[in-house]
Each structure stands twice: as structure tokens, then as C-alpha cells.
């Protein structure tokens, strides 16, 4: 077995002893090779106009590629205009979005990193203002707001507007939105695509019984609640080149009794694997505003391990992973195959290069910096 493909390409792989790998080991998924196990989480910047990527996004994402991260995941990118969280969200609902995104993907690849993009629909959590403006719901078109949709007419917070319940026509529009978004993402040059089914947004809303109260084929049983995410995953896989990895970010638990939980997440992950998903990006929460979440160092990592072991699929660990030694232990201990970093990469774009030094490897500075850094070190 190729040591770069350990763990999850087939059920039999999990019956074998894992080769020794660490945070800085390469990883191959389908035809894409990652130089290490460090990835940048998709983090919304709320800095687009009509969904268009800007110079801010180029510098924001490009600097982390310069800093040694192997996978740069572009923020949640709306597949439909009404699928944005805020008016400043990035989008990919039109062909005009391709060129600015292609510029970013091209620069990321020029630095030796892999360019990925997360495709999303906000569902009932859309039509809000930017967080630094308070994040209030935009109720009127004059404020820049729009009507939101969900599997059932249940608002996220009691004071929020009641979302419109999607009918079959609306559900099909969502599926086709993801389909066309994948085509545009491929044209833009992305090498990994992620389906966003976490944090209380539309696909997660269909998964969770806290939000999905439907009585038709899209609700009720777990088999029905996973139906739309699976259809979207299958649609995305059909539009992607065979060698391109498909990821799915899920919330492994709602952290609320009676909500979506880890056992259901394992069931979903098994079916996503059959649908052509290659890696589960394991997060949690976001479905209800007052969930009691035991936030702490690596608090979501056990979910990644359980899904990896029981669904026999690649996983990524996320959430309060800040130290290189901790990230390394997640990989060496078999908890996950990738580590996604968020806020820590905002604090330090060169975290991955520093991790090389801390883990006893020669830091691979970009050539423009390396000669000067090494000369001063002498």
C-alpha cells in the first residue's frame, strides 16, 4: 500500500497497520498530493461585493500558501445569491465569479500549495449583517436583506424572521446551484472542493431533527434527513474530475439532546463515502444559538477519530488546535489525516514554517525570504 494513501481508500486499508506518519508527512487523496497535513480552514471574510473575490482575498489566502500550509480552503462560497450569510459573502453563482477566483487559485498553486474551495448555502442563517457591524438580521431589501429558506418554517432564533419552507422545486434549485458551482470551481482551477454541511447552514438543517420537521421524503427518519446532502454530494462528484478530491464538512453533534449526534454522523459519513466523498472535515455545533458546548483544547478531535475508525474514511480535525506538538499528536495518534487551522493562522500566517522548526525539520521558507532568514541565522 502507498504510504501516502494510508487509511481510507478502501475498507481493507483499515485492517492493516497504519504506516508511521506525522504532521509534516505528505498525503495523497485521489490524484492530489498534499505536501504536509496542515490545512487552512475556510473562514468567511465578509469582504466581497456581489460575491466577487478581491485583492483582500488574494493576500489573505496567498499569504498562508507562502507560509507553508499545504491546503488553502477558500471561505464558504455561496452557490446561490440567496445562499449568502451576509451581503459581503463570497459567491460562485455566476460566471463573473470565475476569473477573480482563478487568480487566487493560480497564486496558491504557484507557492506549492493546493487550492480548495468550500461551497455553501446559508439556509435560515442568511440575510445578516457582517459580524463587526453586529450581525443583526437584515429584514428589509432596503437594508440589503432577502428572504431565507429552510427545510421547515422554524427560525434560528426566536426573534428572527420565519424562513420559507423549501418545496421540491426549491430543493432542486439548491441541488442545481451546487452543480453549477462545481463546474465554475473546476474552471477556476481549484483542486479540492468541499461541501458545507455544518454549522447550522442549509444542508446541516436538513440533517438535524431540531430544524427538519418535515413529513415527506426529505424529513423524519435519518435516511430521509440525509437524502439532500447525499444527492448534493453525488451531484458534485459527477461534475468533478475523477482525480479531484471531494470533502464534506459536517457538524458531528448539535450539542443538544434530540439533535444530530455522533452516531448519526458516522451513519452519514458511511453514506457520503459511497456517494464519492473522500474526506470528512469534522466540526460541530451551530444549529441552535444556545447550545452548551464544552469548548477546550482539541474538543472536537475525538469525533474525527470515531468517524475515521467507524466509517473508514479520511478525516480532518478542527477546533482550538494551536500548538505544533498537539497537531502532530493528532496525526501520529491516528485521530485524523489532516489538521485544519483557523484563528491560529490568522494570528500567524507562518505557523506551518515554524511548525517545521519545532518538529525538528529544516524550515522551507519561500526563496524570496529564505536566503535572508538563513543568512541572519548564521
N, C-alpha and C positions, 0 to 999 in steps of 0.2 A: 504493500500500500504506500502511496506517495505520502511522505511525512507532512507535506504541506496541506494535504486534504484530509487530515485525520478527523475522525469523529462522526461525520454525518452524511456522507454521500450515499450511503445505503445502510439498511438495518444491520447488516452483518458487521459493518465497521465498528459498531458499539460493542460488539462481542470480543473485540481484540483489545490488547493492551495499548493505551494511548502512548505515542512517542513523546519524548521529553521536549516540551516547547516552553517558551516564556514570552513575556510581553513584546520582546524585540524579534521574535521568530516570524518568518514570512507565513502567509496563509493564502491558499488558493481556493476559490469558490467558483465553480464552473470554469470559465476561461480567464477569469480576472485574478491577478496576483497582487496581494497586498504586502507591502514591504515590512510591516510590523502589525501588531494587534491593537494599535491606538487609533481611534476614530473620533471625529468631531461630531457631536450631536447636532441635529437640526435645531436652531434657535432663532425664533422669529425676531426680526429687527424692526418691523413696523415702519419701514422707511422706503416703500415703493409708492409710485404714483401710477394708478391704473394697473397695478400688478407688475410694472416693469422693474427689472433689476437695474441698479445704478452703480456709480463708482464706489459708493459706500460698501455695497455687497462685494464688489471685486476686491477691495482692500481687506475687508473683514474676513472673507473666506480665503483669499490668496495668501494672507499673512500666516495663516495656520498651516497651509501647504508648505510655505517657505520654512516653517518651524518644525517640520519633520513628521507631521501627522500623516498616516498612510491613507485614510479615507476622510474626505471632506464632504459632509452631507449638507446640502443646501436646505434652508429652513422650510417649514410646512408651506407648500406652494399650492394655491387654490386651483382646483380643476374646473371650477365654475366661478363666475364673478360673484354670485351669491353665496359661494362657499368660503369666502374670506372670514377671518375673525374680525379684522379691523379694515378700514379703508386703506391702510398702509401695508397690507399683506402683499407678499409676492404672489404672482399668478402665472398660470400657463394655459389659460382658457382660449387664447388667440394666437395666431401665427406671429403676431408682432412681438410676442414674448421670447421667441426662439433666439434671435440674434444677441440680445444682451446676456442671456443665459449662456449661449455658446462662448461668448468672450470669457466668462468666468470659468467654464469647464475647460477651455483651452489653456488658460493660465495655470489652473490647478494641475493639469496633466504635465505642463512644462516643468513643474517642480518635482516631478516624480511621484505625485500622489494620485489617488483615484477620485474622480468627481462623481458624487452621488446626489440624488435629489429625492426629497420626500414629497409625495403627492397627497393632498388632503382636501377634506370638505369639513367645514366647521359645524354644520348642523345647527342645533339650537343655541350654541355658544357664539354665534356670529353677530355681526352688526353692533360691535362695541368700539369704544374709543381706544386709542393707544394707552398702554398702562401708565406711562408717565403723565398722561392727561386725566388720569383717574379711572380709566377702563369702564366708564359708565355705558349702559346700553344706549345706542343711538336709535331713538324711537321714530324719528321723522326723516323723510327723504331730504328735507332741507338741512338736516344735521349731517347728511351723508349716510344715513341708515337705510336698511332694507328689511324685507320680511324674511324670517328664518323658518327652517323646516326641521322636522324630526320624525322618528318613527311613530310617536304618539304625541298628542297635544298637551305635553307637560313641560312647563318652563324649567330652566336650570335653577333659578332662584325664584322664590315666591313673588317677588316684585317685578320679575321680568315679563315681557310680553309672552302670551301663549303661542308656541310655534305652530305652523301649519302641518298637519299630518300628511306625510307623503302618500300619494296613491301609486298604483302600479306605473302610471305614466311618469310620475316624478321620480320613482325609483329607477326606471330605465334611463331617464335623463342623467342621473347620477352615474350609473354604470358607464354610459357612453362618454360622460365627461372624463372619467378616468381613462377610458380607451384612447380618446383623442389626446389627452395629456401625455400618455406614454409615447405616442407617435412623435409628439413635439420634443419630448425629453431625449429621445433617441436621436432625432435630427440635431439637437443642440450639442450632442457629443457626450452625454452622461454615460457612465459605465456601470452604475448601480442605480436601481430605482427602489424606493421604499414606499409601501402602502401604509398610511397613517390610520391605525385603528385603535388609538389610545386616547387617554386624557379627556374623555367626555365628548369628543367630537363625533361626527355623524356615524361612522362605521362602528365605533365603540357604543354609541347609543343604541344601535340595533342589537348589539351583543348583550347589553345589560338589562335584566328584568326590572331594574329601577327606573328605566326610561322607556323600554319597549313593552307596552301593554297590549299589543295587537293580538287579534284573534285569527288572523289569516295565515298564509304560508310564510310570512315574514316575522311572526312572533309566537310567543307561547313556549313551546319546547326549545331545548337547547339546539336541537337540529334545525329548527326554523330560525332561531335567532342568529345562527352563524351563516345562514343562507346568503345574505347580501355580501358580507365580507368575502366569502368564498367565491361568489360569482365575480366580484370585482377582481380578486386575485387571479382567477382563471382568465378573465378578460385581459388583464395586464400581461400575464405570462404569454398569451397568444400573440401580443403585439411586440414582444421583446425578442431580440436575437437570442438564439439558443444558448450562446455562451455568456449572456449577461445575467448577473445575479439579481434576484428579486428578494427584498427584505420586507418584513412586516413588523411595525411597532405596535405592540399591544399593551394594555394595562392588565397585568396578571391578577389584580384584585381591585375591587372598588373600595376596599377597606370599610365596607358597610354590610351588616348582616342582611342576607337575602339578595345581595348583589352578585355581580360577576366575581368569580374567585379562581384560585389557582387550579383546582381540579377541572373547572370548565376551560381554563386557559390551556391546559395540557390537551384536552379533547380538541379544542380549536386548532392548536398547533399541529397536531397529527393530521388534521384535515387540510390545513394550509400547506403542509409538506406535500400531500397528494396533489394539491392544486398547482404546485410548481414553485412554492416559496422555498427559499434556500436558507434563510436565517430569520430567527425571531428576535427582535430588538425588545427586550423585556423591561418595561416600565410599570407604573401602577398609578391608580387614583385618577382624579379629575372628573368623575361622574357626578358627584354632588358637592355642594360648596362647604359642607361642614363635616366631612369625613375625618375621623380621628386616625391620623397616620403616624406611626412610630418612627419618625424621621431620625436617622442616625447614620453613622459610617457604614456604607455598604448594605443598607437596609433592604434593598431590592435584589441583591445578588443571589440569595437562596432561591428566588423564583426562577432566575436564569438557569441555575443548576438543575432544578427539578424538571423544567421543560426540556433541557438538553438531554437529561438521562431518560425521561419517560417518553418523550416524543421523538427522540433520536434525530435531532436536527441541530444545526449550528445555532448558537445563541450569542447575544451581546448583553453585557451587564452595564447598567447605568445607575447614577444616583449617589451623590456625595462620595465619589471616588476622587481623591485629591493627591494622594501620595504615590510615587512610582512603585515603592515596595508593595503597597496594597494592590495596585493594579496588576503587578507581576504575580502576586499570590493568587489572584483570581484566575489567571491563565494557567499557572503551574499546578494549581489545585484542581483544575478541571471544572471550575464553576461556569466558565463561558469561553467563547472562542475569540471574541472581540471585547474591548472596553471602550465605551462611548463616554467622552468627557464633554461637559457643558461649561458651567461657570468657571471651572479651573482654567479652561483655555481662553476665556475672556480675560482672566487675570494675567495669564502668561501665555502668549502665543508660541513661545519656545519651550513649552513644557516637555514635549516629546524629545527634543535635543538634550535637555537637562536630564531626562529620564535615562537616556543612553549613558551619560556620565555616571549617574547614581548607581546604575546596574552593572558598571564595570566595562562598558563598551566605549570605543572611540566615538565621540560625537561627530555626526555627519552634518556639519554646518554647510549652508549653501556656499558655493565657491566665492561669491562676492563678499561674504563675511569671514569665511574660514581662514583665509591667508592672514587676515589681520588679527583674528582671535588667537590663532596658534602662535603668531609671532610675538604677541604681547605675553602669552603664557610662558614663553621661553625667557 
